[in-house]
Amino acid sequence: METDMNAPLLAGGASDASEPPPRLPEGPVIGIIGSGDFSRSLAIRLVAGGFRVVVGSRDPSRVPRGLFPDRAELRSQREAADSAERVVFAALYPEHYHTLVGLREQLAGKVLVDVSNAAGLNRREQSNAERLAELFPKSRVVKGFNVVSAWALQTGAHDGSRQVLVCSDCSDSKAAVLQLARRLGFSPVDLGGLCASGDIEEAPLLLFPSWGGPMLATFLLFLFFYGYNFLRQVLLPYLDRGQNNFQQLPLVTVNQTLPAVALVTLAAVYLPGLLAAVLQLTRGTKYKRFPDWLDRWLCGRKQLGLLSFLCAALHAVYSMCLTLRRTAGQAAQNAADRQVKAAVGNSLVEQQVWRSDLYLSSGILGFGVLTLLAVTSLPSVGNTLNWREFTFVQSGLGYAALTLSIMHTLFFGWDFAFSPAAYPFYLPPVYLLALVLPCAVLVGRTFLALPCLTSRLTKIRRGWESARHRPPNTQETTEVDPLRACGDI
């Protein structure tokens, strides 16, 4: 007698291997036209969700046995279209859509889900889903599941949030696909009519769309500071005195460039917020849109912060590697020889000790706070914080990291900025250039912290508007307009 442990997880007993699997009575039958990798992964996920699956192939005999789960029936394309109760997935490449024209009658009235992706970006022609809708006018075409990979279909949504973008001109059919995505453990997103299918098809082809601007800005900053260091410490000394410092390019010059880029990039994270606050104060309202460039800048602050953390981390690694070079040991030996020849018994200078200790301490603390900011930027960590906690970390501790980074740079420079030797060829040190924007941001934030500005900015952000934005015939009365009093959040 069969025990519970030996019983199959889904209903239906074992059958002879030569016979097709029996039809299961539990869930509705869903058809899949196509027998590729995506079709196999989709069938595995549907079967795990309790659905009955019929896979249609042009030649079922060529499909290896065991490729699809045992609970999925492998049939011809016509049989799969006939067997499906309502939903049929078109899991084949768009160039083969015309081969399905003979199945128009079988697919009439059914929901035809197009899972294809675009062949390239910025294509002007109609989308694959729109072309499929023209080929099958009696079917209800829905675009969906194309942004989910075959691997994600097999693992489900256990490894993170997996969105399924869906659009269609038929609201009932779209609702059925949205419900199906929820049942499979994904997060469906309704993007409207089939006209949005082109954007959905191009979505998997985009390469870090929100990182383009921040990465370009960081790269240009690196090129600027690296080129400035090369000009000031390598090229001009070589042209003027024949001094060969080209060996500094791979390590020393890079290590001098990275902290400057990290400091300026961190300041660029908080500069747009200051600009937005100044605009709101000068306008006296929050209901006017920011310029497009400022909107894009505000949306890219998270990426800029992570890139700043990357540059700071690389600077820390490079700084540790500097002491491992053979030239560092040779320089220390030369300094010791000069001390012996000069008969200097104790070269310890208390001022230099204070400077180096404060320089290292502020740098370590700043890097630690910046690491905390980077960790809380992860969705898995940030989602555990409420809004006040997240704002405290990203804003309060962010300015703390910026302040510590500025102190780290100032302790490094100390009195070098006042020495004429620090300006060879009349060019200032690179750390002075890197301090301009961060100090401006810190001073601006200090001014905005004044009570008179803070209270006015808080009122504006809660919906208050200055008198010049009110209609001319509006007069102050004892009765308060409830819409203006509440404001928009």
C-alpha positions as CSV (number, residue, x, y, z in Angstrom):
1,M,0.0,0.0,0.0
2,E,1.4,3.4,-1.0
3,T,2.3,5.7,1.9
4,D,2.0,9.4,2.1
5,M,5.7,9.8,1.7
6,N,5.7,7.9,-1.6
7,A,2.7,9.7,-3.0
8,P,3.4,12.3,-5.7
9,L,3.2,15.9,-4.7
10,L,0.6,16.6,-7.4
11,A,-2.4,14.4,-8.1
12,G,-2.1,11.7,-10.7
13,G,-0.5,8.4,-10.4
14,A,2.6,7.0,-12.2
15,S,2.1,5.9,-15.8
16,D,4.0,3.9,-18.3
17,A,6.9,5.8,-19.8
18,S,5.7,5.2,-23.3
19,E,2.3,6.7,-22.6
20,P,1.7,10.5,-22.4
21,P,1.2,11.9,-18.9
22,P,-2.5,11.9,-17.9
23,R,-4.4,15.2,-17.8
24,L,-4.5,16.6,-14.3
25,P,-7.8,17.8,-12.9
26,E,-6.5,20.5,-10.5
27,G,-5.8,23.7,-12.4
28,P,-6.6,25.3,-15.8
29,V,-4.7,24.2,-18.9
30,I,-2.1,26.7,-20.1
31,G,-0.6,26.3,-23.5
32,I,3.0,27.1,-24.5
33,I,3.9,27.3,-28.2
34,G,7.6,26.7,-28.5
35,S,10.0,24.2,-26.9
36,G,13.1,26.2,-26.2
37,D,14.9,27.1,-22.9
38,F,12.4,29.8,-22.0
39,S,9.5,27.4,-22.7
40,R,11.0,24.7,-20.5
41,S,11.6,27.2,-17.6
42,L,8.1,28.6,-17.9
43,A,6.6,25.1,-17.9
44,I,8.5,24.2,-14.8
45,R,7.2,27.3,-13.0
46,L,3.6,26.8,-14.2
47,V,3.6,23.2,-13.1
48,A,5.0,24.2,-9.7
49,G,2.2,26.7,-9.4
50,G,-0.4,24.0,-9.9
51,F,-1.3,24.6,-13.5
52,R,-1.7,22.0,-16.2
53,V,0.7,22.7,-19.1
54,V,0.6,21.6,-22.7
55,V,3.8,22.4,-24.7
56,G,3.4,22.7,-28.5
57,S,6.4,21.9,-30.7
58,R,6.8,21.8,-34.4
59,D,8.2,18.3,-34.1
60,P,7.6,16.8,-30.7
61,S,9.6,13.7,-31.6
62,R,12.8,15.8,-31.7
63,V,12.5,17.0,-28.2
64,P,14.7,15.0,-25.8
65,R,12.8,13.0,-23.2
66,G,13.1,14.5,-19.7
67,L,13.7,18.0,-21.0
68,F,10.3,19.1,-19.7
69,P,8.7,18.2,-16.3
70,D,6.7,15.0,-16.2
71,R,3.5,16.9,-15.5
72,A,3.8,18.9,-18.7
73,E,2.3,17.3,-21.9
74,L,4.4,17.6,-25.1
75,R,2.2,17.9,-28.1
76,S,2.1,19.5,-31.5
77,Q,1.5,23.3,-31.8
78,R,-2.1,22.8,-33.0
79,E,-2.9,20.4,-30.1
80,A,-1.4,22.8,-27.6
81,A,-3.5,25.6,-29.0
82,D,-6.6,23.4,-28.9
83,S,-5.9,22.1,-25.3
84,A,-5.4,25.6,-23.7
85,E,-8.5,26.8,-22.0
86,R,-7.7,30.5,-22.1
87,V,-4.0,31.5,-21.9
88,V,-1.4,30.5,-24.5
89,F,2.2,31.7,-24.4
90,A,4.0,32.4,-27.7
91,A,7.5,31.4,-26.7
92,L,9.3,31.6,-30.0
93,Y,11.2,34.2,-31.9
94,P,9.3,37.0,-33.7
95,E,10.7,36.0,-37.1
96,H,8.7,32.7,-36.8
97,Y,5.3,34.3,-35.9
98,H,4.1,33.8,-39.5
99,T,4.4,30.1,-39.1
100,L,1.5,30.2,-36.6
101,V,-1.0,31.8,-39.0
102,G,-2.6,28.4,-39.5
103,L,-3.6,28.4,-35.8
104,R,-5.8,31.5,-36.0
105,E,-9.0,29.5,-35.5
106,Q,-7.6,27.6,-32.5
107,L,-6.2,30.8,-30.9
108,A,-9.4,32.8,-31.6
109,G,-10.8,34.3,-28.4
110,K,-7.8,33.2,-26.3
111,V,-5.2,35.3,-24.4
112,L,-2.0,35.2,-26.5
113,V,1.0,36.2,-24.3
114,D,4.0,37.5,-26.2
115,V,7.2,37.0,-24.3
116,S,9.7,38.2,-27.0
117,N,12.3,40.9,-26.7
118,A,13.3,43.6,-29.2
119,A,16.2,42.9,-31.5
120,G,17.7,46.3,-30.9
121,L,17.2,49.6,-29.2
122,N,15.5,52.7,-30.6
123,R,13.7,50.8,-33.3
124,R,11.1,52.9,-35.1
125,E,9.0,50.0,-36.4
126,Q,6.1,48.5,-34.6
127,S,6.7,46.2,-31.7
128,N,6.6,42.4,-31.8
129,A,3.4,42.3,-29.8
130,E,1.7,44.8,-32.1
131,R,2.7,42.7,-35.1
132,L,1.4,39.6,-33.4
133,A,-1.9,41.4,-32.7
134,E,-2.2,42.1,-36.4
135,L,-1.5,38.5,-37.3
136,F,-4.1,37.3,-34.8
137,P,-6.9,39.9,-34.8
138,K,-9.3,37.5,-33.1
139,S,-6.9,36.8,-30.2
140,R,-6.3,39.0,-27.2
141,V,-2.6,39.8,-27.3
142,V,-0.9,40.6,-24.0
143,K,2.8,41.6,-23.6
144,G,4.4,40.1,-20.5
145,F,7.1,37.9,-18.9
146,N,9.8,39.0,-21.3
147,V,11.8,40.9,-18.6
148,V,12.0,37.7,-16.5
149,S,14.9,35.4,-17.4
150,A,14.6,31.6,-17.8
151,W,16.7,31.2,-14.6
152,A,14.4,33.5,-12.7
153,L,11.4,31.5,-13.9
154,Q,12.9,28.3,-12.5
155,T,13.8,29.8,-9.1
156,G,10.7,32.0,-8.8
157,A,10.9,35.2,-6.8
158,H,13.0,33.8,-3.9
159,D,16.2,35.7,-4.9
160,G,14.7,39.2,-4.9
161,S,11.9,41.3,-6.3
162,R,11.1,40.1,-9.8
163,Q,8.8,42.4,-11.6
164,V,6.7,41.3,-14.6
165,L,5.8,44.2,-16.9
166,V,2.4,43.7,-18.6
167,C,0.4,45.7,-21.1
168,S,-2.5,45.0,-23.4
169,D,-5.5,46.7,-25.0
170,C,-7.9,44.2,-23.5
171,S,-8.3,44.9,-19.8
172,D,-9.8,41.4,-18.9
173,S,-7.0,39.5,-20.6
174,K,-4.4,41.8,-19.0
175,A,-6.0,41.2,-15.6
176,A,-5.8,37.4,-16.2
177,V,-2.0,37.6,-16.9
178,L,-1.5,39.9,-13.9
179,Q,-3.2,37.4,-11.7
180,L,-1.2,34.6,-13.2
181,A,2.1,36.5,-12.5
182,R,1.0,36.9,-8.8
183,R,0.2,33.3,-8.5
184,L,3.7,32.4,-9.8
185,G,5.3,34.6,-7.1
186,F,6.2,37.6,-9.1
187,S,5.3,41.3,-8.9
188,P,3.2,42.3,-11.9
189,V,3.2,45.9,-13.1
190,D,0.4,47.2,-15.3
191,L,1.9,49.6,-18.0
192,G,-1.3,50.3,-19.8
193,G,-2.2,49.6,-23.5
194,L,-0.3,47.6,-26.1
195,C,1.4,50.8,-27.3
196,A,3.8,50.4,-24.3
197,S,4.9,47.0,-25.6
198,G,7.9,48.6,-27.5
199,D,9.4,50.0,-24.2
200,I,8.8,46.7,-22.5
201,E,10.5,44.8,-25.2
202,E,13.5,47.1,-25.0
203,A,13.7,47.0,-21.2
204,P,15.9,43.8,-21.1
205,L,18.4,45.3,-23.6
206,L,19.1,48.4,-21.5
207,L,22.5,48.3,-19.7
208,F,22.3,50.1,-16.3
209,P,20.0,52.9,-17.6
210,S,20.2,54.9,-14.4
211,W,24.0,54.6,-14.2
212,G,24.9,56.2,-17.5
213,G,25.0,59.9,-16.3
214,P,26.7,59.3,-12.9
215,M,29.3,57.0,-14.4
216,L,30.1,59.4,-17.2
217,A,30.4,62.3,-14.7
218,T,32.7,60.2,-12.5
219,F,34.8,59.2,-15.4
220,L,35.2,62.7,-16.7
221,L,36.2,63.8,-13.1
222,F,38.8,61.1,-13.0
223,L,40.2,62.1,-16.4
224,F,40.4,65.8,-15.3
225,F,42.2,65.2,-12.0
226,Y,44.5,62.5,-13.5
227,G,45.4,64.8,-16.4
228,Y,46.0,67.6,-14.0
229,N,48.3,65.5,-11.9
230,F,50.1,64.2,-15.0
231,L,50.6,67.8,-16.2
232,R,51.8,69.2,-12.8
233,Q,54.0,66.3,-11.5
234,V,55.2,64.4,-14.6
235,L,55.0,66.3,-17.9
236,L,56.1,69.8,-16.9
237,P,59.0,68.7,-14.7
238,Y,60.2,66.5,-17.6
239,L,60.0,69.4,-20.1
240,D,61.5,72.0,-17.7
241,R,64.2,70.1,-15.9
242,G,64.4,66.7,-17.6
243,Q,63.1,65.0,-14.4
244,N,61.7,61.5,-15.2
245,N,58.7,60.9,-13.0
246,F,56.8,58.6,-15.5
247,Q,57.1,55.7,-13.1
248,Q,54.5,57.4,-10.9
249,L,51.7,57.1,-13.5
250,P,50.4,53.6,-12.7
251,L,50.2,53.9,-8.9
252,V,51.1,57.3,-7.3
253,T,49.2,59.4,-9.8
254,V,46.2,57.2,-9.6
255,N,46.2,57.2,-5.8
256,Q,46.4,61.0,-5.9
257,T,43.4,61.2,-8.3
258,L,41.0,58.8,-6.5
259,P,40.5,60.8,-3.3
260,A,39.9,64.0,-5.3
261,V,37.2,62.2,-7.4
262,A,35.7,60.6,-4.3
263,L,35.4,63.9,-2.5
264,V,34.0,65.8,-5.4
265,T,31.5,63.0,-6.2
266,L,30.4,62.9,-2.6
267,A,29.8,66.7,-2.7
268,A,27.8,66.2,-6.0
269,V,25.4,63.9,-4.0
270,Y,24.3,66.7,-1.8
271,L,24.7,69.7,-4.1
272,P,21.4,69.1,-6.0
273,G,19.4,69.0,-2.8
274,L,20.8,72.4,-1.8
275,L,20.0,73.8,-5.3
276,A,16.4,72.5,-5.0
277,A,16.0,74.1,-1.6
278,V,17.3,77.4,-2.9
279,L,14.9,77.3,-5.8
280,Q,12.0,76.6,-3.5
281,L,13.0,79.4,-1.2
282,T,13.3,81.9,-4.0
283,R,10.1,80.8,-5.7
284,G,8.1,80.6,-2.5
285,T,6.4,77.5,-3.6
286,K,7.0,73.8,-4.2
287,Y,4.5,73.4,-7.0
288,K,6.8,74.6,-9.8
289,R,8.8,71.8,-11.4
290,F,12.6,71.8,-11.2
291,P,14.6,72.0,-14.4
292,D,15.1,68.7,-16.2
293,W,18.8,68.7,-15.5
294,L,18.2,69.1,-11.8
295,D,15.5,66.3,-11.8
296,R,18.0,63.9,-13.5
297,W,20.7,65.0,-11.0
298,L,18.4,64.4,-8.0
299,C,17.5,60.9,-9.4
300,G,21.2,60.0,-9.8
301,R,22.3,60.8,-6.3
302,K,22.3,57.2,-5.1
303,Q,24.6,56.1,-8.0
304,L,26.9,59.0,-7.4
305,G,27.2,58.1,-3.7
306,L,28.1,54.5,-4.6
307,L,30.7,55.6,-7.1
308,S,32.2,57.9,-4.4
309,F,32.4,54.9,-2.1
310,L,34.1,52.9,-4.8
311,C,36.8,55.6,-5.4
312,A,37.3,55.9,-1.6
313,A,37.7,52.1,-1.2
314,L,40.2,52.0,-4.1
315,H,42.1,54.9,-2.6
316,A,42.4,53.0,0.7
317,V,43.7,49.9,-1.1
318,Y,46.2,51.9,-3.2
319,S,47.4,53.7,-0.1
320,M,48.2,50.4,1.6
321,C,50.0,49.1,-1.5
322,L,52.2,52.2,-1.6
323,T,54.1,50.9,1.4
324,L,54.7,47.5,-0.3
325,R,56.6,48.9,-3.2
326,R,60.3,48.4,-3.5
327,T,60.8,52.1,-4.1
328,A,59.1,52.9,-0.7
329,G,61.8,50.8,1.1
330,Q,64.5,52.5,-0.9
331,A,63.2,55.9,-0.1
332,A,63.1,55.0,3.7
333,Q,66.7,53.8,3.5
334,N,67.8,57.0,1.7
335,A,66.1,59.1,4.4
336,A,67.9,57.1,7.1
337,D,71.2,57.6,5.4
338,R,70.7,61.3,5.2
339,Q,69.7,61.4,8.9
340,V,73.0,59.5,9.8
341,K,75.1,61.9,7.7
342,A,73.4,64.9,9.3
343,A,74.0,63.4,12.8
344,V,70.3,63.8,13.7
345,G,69.5,61.7,16.7
346,N,65.8,62.1,16.8
347,S,63.9,63.2,13.8
348,L,60.5,62.9,15.4
349,V,58.5,66.2,15.1
350,E,55.4,66.4,17.3
351,Q,53.5,68.6,14.8
352,Q,54.0,66.1,12.1
353,V,52.8,63.3,14.4
354,W,49.6,65.2,15.2
355,R,49.0,65.9,11.6
356,S,49.5,62.3,10.4
357,D,47.4,60.9,13.3
358,L,44.5,63.3,12.7
359,Y,44.8,62.8,8.9
360,L,44.5,59.0,9.3
361,S,41.8,59.1,12.0
362,S,39.5,61.4,10.0
363,G,40.0,59.4,6.9
364,I,39.2,56.1,8.5
365,L,36.1,57.5,10.2
366,G,34.9,59.1,7.0
367,F,35.4,55.9,5.1
368,G,33.5,54.0,7.8
369,V,30.5,56.4,7.6
370,L,30.6,56.2,3.8
371,T,30.5,52.4,4.0
372,L,27.4,52.7,6.2
373,L,25.8,54.9,3.5
374,A,26.6,52.4,0.8
375,V,25.2,49.5,2.8
376,T,21.9,51.3,3.6
377,S,21.6,52.0,-0.2
378,L,21.0,48.3,-0.7
379,P,17.3,47.6,-1.1
380,S,17.4,44.6,1.3
381,V,18.8,46.9,4.0
382,G,17.0,50.2,3.2
383,N,13.6,48.5,3.2
384,T,14.1,47.6,6.9
385,L,14.4,51.3,7.8
386,N,11.5,53.7,8.2
387,W,11.6,57.1,6.4
388,R,13.0,59.0,9.4
389,E,15.8,56.4,9.9
390,F,16.6,56.4,6.2
391,T,16.7,60.2,6.0
392,F,19.0,60.3,9.1
393,V,21.5,57.9,7.6
394,Q,21.5,59.2,4.1
395,S,21.3,62.9,4.9
396,G,22.7,63.4,8.5
397,L,25.4,60.8,8.3
398,G,26.1,61.8,4.7
399,Y,27.0,65.3,5.7
400,A,29.1,63.8,8.5
401,A,31.0,61.7,5.9
402,L,31.5,64.8,3.8
403,T,32.8,66.8,6.8
404,L,35.2,64.0,7.8
405,S,36.5,63.7,4.2
406,I,37.1,67.5,4.1
407,M,39.0,67.3,7.5
408,H,41.0,64.3,6.1
409,T,42.1,66.5,3.2
410,L,42.8,69.6,5.3
411,F,44.9,67.6,7.7
412,F,46.8,66.2,4.8
413,G,47.5,69.7,3.4
414,W,47.9,71.4,6.8
415,D,50.2,74.4,5.9
416,F,51.3,73.2,2.5
417,A,48.8,75.5,0.8
418,F,50.8,78.5,2.1
419,S,54.2,77.3,0.9
420,P,55.4,78.7,-2.5
421,A,56.9,75.2,-3.1
422,A,53.4,73.8,-3.3
423,Y,52.8,75.8,-6.5
424,P,55.2,74.5,-9.1
425,F,54.6,76.1,-12.5
426,Y,52.0,78.3,-10.7
427,L,49.6,75.3,-10.4
428,P,47.9,74.7,-7.1
429,P,47.9,71.2,-5.5
430,V,45.1,68.9,-6.6
431,Y,43.6,68.6,-3.1
432,L,42.9,72.4,-3.2
433,L,40.9,72.0,-6.4
434,A,39.1,69.0,-4.9
435,L,38.1,71.0,-1.8
436,V,36.3,73.9,-3.6
437,L,33.0,72.1,-4.3
438,P,32.7,70.2,-1.0
439,C,33.4,73.3,1.1
440,A,30.8,75.2,-0.9
441,V,28.3,72.5,-0.3
442,L,29.1,72.4,3.5
443,V,28.8,76.2,3.7
444,G,25.5,76.2,1.8
445,R,24.1,73.5,4.1
446,T,25.2,75.6,7.2
447,F,23.3,78.6,5.8
448,L,20.2,76.5,5.2
449,A,20.4,75.3,8.8
450,L,19.7,78.8,10.0
451,P,16.3,78.8,11.8
452,C,14.8,81.6,9.6
453,L,15.5,79.6,6.4
454,T,14.7,76.2,7.9
455,S,11.2,77.2,9.1
456,R,10.4,78.9,5.8
457,L,11.6,75.9,3.8
458,T,9.6,73.5,6.0
459,K,6.4,75.6,5.5
460,I,6.9,75.6,1.7
461,R,7.4,71.8,1.6
462,R,4.2,71.4,3.6
463,G,2.2,73.3,1.0
464,W,2.5,76.9,2.0
465,E,2.9,79.4,-0.8
466,S,4.0,83.0,-0.8
467,A,1.5,85.8,-1.6
468,R,2.8,86.3,-5.2
469,H,1.6,82.8,-6.2
470,R,-2.0,83.4,-5.0
471,P,-4.7,84.8,-7.4
472,P,-4.9,88.6,-7.5
473,N,-8.4,88.8,-6.1
474,T,-7.7,86.5,-3.2
475,Q,-7.9,88.3,0.2
476,E,-6.9,87.0,3.6
477,T,-9.9,86.0,5.6
478,T,-10.5,84.3,8.8
479,E,-11.8,81.2,6.9
480,V,-9.0,79.0,5.7
481,D,-9.1,77.2,2.4
482,P,-8.9,73.5,3.3
483,L,-7.0,72.6,0.1
484,R,-4.4,75.3,0.7
485,A,-4.2,74.5,4.4
486,C,-3.6,70.8,3.8
487,G,-1.3,71.1,0.8
488,D,-0.3,68.3,-1.5
489,I,2.1,65.7,-0.1
